[in-house]
């Protein structure tokens, strides 16, 4: 898990779940490759990590990500970091996440808005600033009274990824219970959206190909340096 993914995950827990105890949290795509949100989750929570394969941080191995092994309305929080881009039908995974959440339940998604092709085991999607509203509208069309509480694009630090970060609530009627926002507690972000607002905060429009060009160039230079050192 890259640096900003861990940072935003920690902020989500601290901001949205502060003073809420004994939560059931489901982490979709939980295998700990180089870090896990479990490390920054509330200590008294029941944390359940699910993934396709056995590994560190995986409590439940699933075969079908579009049929999660949990009862409807049984989970307080669903988190997923660096996973939705690898889901072939992420819109179905989104609906499954809503299904298992309680009416006050929160869904936290962190997925790349840029970056190189990386297969685990496939790499299908990138998420741009309008993705959060699109997912909200898809959820409503699917019969859920869900709402996007916030979304924004985080600015990369030491790694290559600009994170798309979004927080949803299963039932819009409970949105008033969560008033603080991640983007109000970070120094830099672009294209932020807030609940019930059409305004885009820190609007920034740029051709994504520019980012990808420089990312590929960096990787190419790193490879050449490695070869020179080996030589």
C-alpha positions as CSV (number, residue, x, y, z in Angstrom):
1,X,0.0,0.0,0.0
2,X,1.5,3.3,-1.0
3,X,2.0,6.2,1.3
4,X,-1.1,8.4,0.5
5,X,-3.4,5.4,0.5
6,X,-2.5,4.6,4.1
7,X,-2.7,8.3,5.0
8,X,-6.2,8.8,3.6
9,X,-7.4,5.5,5.1
10,X,-6.2,6.6,8.6
11,X,-7.9,10.0,8.1
12,X,-11.2,8.2,7.2
13,X,-11.1,6.1,10.4
14,X,-10.2,9.1,12.6
15,X,-12.7,11.5,11.1
16,X,-15.7,9.4,10.4
17,X,-15.5,6.8,13.1
18,X,-14.2,8.9,16.0
19,X,-16.0,8.0,19.3
20,X,-17.9,5.1,17.6
21,X,-17.1,1.8,19.3
22,X,-17.3,-2.0,18.4
23,X,-17.8,-1.6,14.7
24,X,-17.8,-4.4,12.2
25,X,-15.5,-3.4,9.3
26,X,-15.1,-5.4,6.1
27,X,-12.0,-4.7,4.0
28,X,-12.4,-5.7,0.3
29,X,-9.1,-6.7,-1.2
30,X,-7.4,-6.9,2.2
31,X,-4.2,-8.9,1.4
32,X,-1.3,-7.1,3.1
33,X,1.3,-6.8,0.4
34,X,3.1,-3.7,1.7
35,X,0.7,-2.4,4.3
36,X,-3.0,-2.7,5.3
37,X,-5.8,-0.4,6.5
38,X,-6.2,-2.9,9.4
39,X,-3.1,-1.2,10.9
40,X,-4.9,2.1,11.3
41,X,-8.5,0.9,12.0
42,X,-10.1,1.3,15.4
43,X,-8.6,-1.2,17.9
44,X,-12.0,-2.4,19.3
45,X,-13.5,-3.1,15.8
46,X,-14.3,-6.5,14.4
47,X,-12.1,-6.3,11.3
48,X,-12.8,-8.8,8.5
49,X,-10.4,-8.9,5.5
50,X,-11.6,-10.6,2.3
51,X,-9.7,-11.4,-0.8
52,X,-9.4,-14.0,-3.6
53,X,-6.4,-15.8,-2.2
54,X,-5.0,-16.7,1.2
55,X,-2.4,-14.4,2.6
56,X,-1.5,-12.0,5.4
57,X,-4.5,-9.9,6.3
58,X,-7.0,-12.2,4.7
59,X,-9.6,-13.7,7.0
60,X,-12.1,-14.9,4.4
61,X,-11.2,-16.2,0.9
62,X,-14.0,-15.5,-1.6
63,X,-14.7,-16.9,-5.0
64,X,-17.3,-14.4,-6.2
65,X,-16.7,-10.7,-5.4
66,X,-20.2,-9.9,-6.5
67,X,-21.8,-12.1,-3.9
68,X,-20.2,-11.2,-0.5
69,X,-20.6,-13.7,2.3
70,X,-22.4,-11.4,4.7
71,X,-26.1,-10.8,5.6
72,X,-27.8,-7.7,4.3
73,X,-27.7,-4.7,6.7
74,X,-25.1,-6.4,8.9
75,X,-21.9,-4.3,8.5
76,X,-21.0,-0.9,9.8
77,X,-18.2,0.0,7.4
78,X,-16.8,-1.3,4.1
79,X,-13.4,-0.1,3.1
80,X,-11.5,-0.9,-0.2
81,X,-8.1,0.5,-1.1
82,X,-6.4,-0.1,-4.4
83,X,-8.9,-2.7,-5.3
84,X,-11.8,-1.3,-7.4
85,X,-9.5,-0.8,-10.4
86,X,-8.9,-4.5,-10.5
87,X,-12.6,-5.4,-10.3
88,X,-14.0,-6.2,-13.8
89,X,-17.5,-5.2,-12.8
90,X,-16.8,-2.6,-10.0
91,X,-20.4,-1.3,-10.2
92,X,-21.7,-4.7,-9.1
93,X,-19.1,-4.7,-6.2
94,X,-20.3,-1.3,-5.3
95,X,-23.9,-2.5,-5.0
96,X,-22.8,-5.6,-3.0
97,X,-21.0,-3.2,-0.6
98,X,-24.2,-1.2,-0.1
99,X,-26.3,-4.4,0.4
100,X,-24.3,-5.6,3.4
101,X,-24.1,-2.1,5.0
102,X,-26.5,-1.0,7.8
103,X,-28.6,2.1,6.9
104,X,-26.0,4.2,8.8
105,X,-23.1,2.3,7.1
106,X,-20.2,3.9,5.3
107,X,-18.4,2.8,2.2
108,X,-14.8,4.1,1.8
109,X,-13.1,3.7,-1.6
110,X,-9.6,4.6,-2.6
111,X,-8.6,3.8,-6.2
112,X,-6.1,5.3,-8.6
113,X,-7.0,8.1,-11.0
114,X,-3.7,7.7,-12.9
115,X,-0.8,5.3,-13.1
116,X,0.8,2.5,-15.0
117,X,-0.8,-0.8,-16.0
118,X,-0.5,-3.2,-13.0
119,X,-2.3,-6.6,-13.0
120,X,-3.6,-8.2,-9.7
121,X,-4.6,-10.3,-11.6
122,X,-6.2,-7.8,-14.0
123,X,-6.1,-4.0,-14.2
124,X,-9.3,-2.5,-15.8
125,X,-10.2,1.0,-14.6
126,X,-9.1,4.4,-13.4
127,X,-11.4,6.8,-11.5
128,X,-11.8,10.4,-12.3
129,X,-13.4,13.3,-10.3
130,X,-16.9,12.6,-11.6
131,X,-16.8,8.9,-10.6
132,X,-18.2,9.4,-7.1
133,X,-21.3,11.1,-8.4
134,X,-21.7,8.4,-11.1
135,X,-21.5,5.6,-8.5
136,X,-24.0,7.4,-6.3
137,X,-26.4,7.7,-9.2
138,X,-25.9,4.1,-10.1
139,X,-26.7,3.1,-6.5
140,X,-29.9,5.1,-6.6
141,X,-30.8,3.6,-9.9
142,X,-30.3,0.2,-8.4
143,X,-32.7,0.9,-5.6
144,X,-30.5,2.3,-2.8
145,X,-31.0,5.7,-1.2
146,X,-27.3,6.1,-1.0
147,X,-25.3,9.4,-1.1
148,X,-21.8,10.6,-1.8
149,X,-20.6,12.4,1.3
150,X,-17.4,13.5,-0.3
151,X,-14.8,12.7,-3.0
152,X,-11.6,14.3,-4.2
153,X,-8.3,13.5,-6.0
154,X,-5.4,13.3,-3.7
155,X,-2.0,14.6,-4.7
156,X,0.8,12.0,-4.9
157,X,3.8,12.3,-2.6
158,X,6.6,9.7,-2.8
159,X,4.8,7.3,-5.1
160,X,3.2,7.7,-8.6
161,X,-0.4,7.5,-7.6
162,X,-3.0,10.3,-7.4
163,X,-5.7,8.7,-5.3
164,X,-9.4,9.0,-6.0
165,X,-11.0,9.0,-2.6
166,X,-14.7,8.7,-2.0
167,X,-17.0,8.2,1.0
168,X,-20.6,7.0,0.6
169,X,-23.4,6.4,3.1
170,X,-26.0,3.7,2.5
171,X,-29.0,5.8,3.4
172,X,-28.9,9.5,2.7
173,X,-31.3,10.2,5.6
174,X,-28.4,9.5,8.0
175,X,-25.9,11.8,6.3
176,X,-26.4,14.4,9.0
177,X,-24.7,12.1,11.5
178,X,-21.4,12.5,9.7
179,X,-20.4,16.2,9.4
180,X,-16.6,16.3,9.2
181,X,-14.8,15.5,5.9
182,X,-11.3,14.2,4.9
183,X,-10.7,16.9,2.4
184,X,-11.2,19.5,5.1
185,X,-8.3,18.0,6.9
186,X,-5.7,17.7,4.2
187,X,-3.4,20.4,2.7
188,X,-3.6,19.6,-1.0
189,X,-6.3,18.0,-3.2
190,X,-8.1,18.7,-6.4
191,X,-11.7,18.4,-7.7
192,X,-13.3,18.0,-4.3
193,X,-17.0,17.3,-4.0
194,X,-19.2,17.6,-0.8
195,X,-22.6,16.2,0.1
196,X,-25.5,18.1,-1.5
197,X,-23.2,20.6,-3.3
198,X,-22.7,21.1,-7.0
199,X,-19.5,23.1,-6.4
200,X,-16.2,21.5,-7.3
201,X,-13.4,22.5,-4.8
202,X,-9.9,23.2,-6.2
203,X,-11.1,22.5,-9.7
204,X,-8.2,21.3,-11.9
205,X,-8.4,19.9,-15.4
206,X,-5.5,18.4,-17.1
207,X,-4.9,15.7,-19.8
208,X,-4.2,12.5,-17.9
209,X,-1.8,11.4,-20.7
210,X,0.7,14.0,-19.4
211,X,0.9,12.3,-16.0
212,X,1.2,8.8,-17.6
213,X,4.0,10.0,-19.9
214,X,6.1,11.2,-17.0
215,X,5.3,8.1,-15.0
216,X,6.5,5.8,-17.8
217,X,9.6,8.0,-18.3
218,X,10.5,7.6,-14.6
219,X,10.1,3.8,-14.8
220,X,12.2,3.7,-17.9
221,X,15.0,5.8,-16.3
222,X,14.9,3.6,-13.2
223,X,15.3,0.5,-15.3
224,X,18.2,2.0,-17.2
225,X,19.9,3.0,-13.9
226,X,19.4,-0.5,-12.6
227,X,21.0,-2.0,-15.7
228,X,24.0,0.4,-15.4
229,X,24.5,-0.5,-11.8
230,X,24.4,-4.2,-12.6
231,X,26.9,-3.7,-15.5
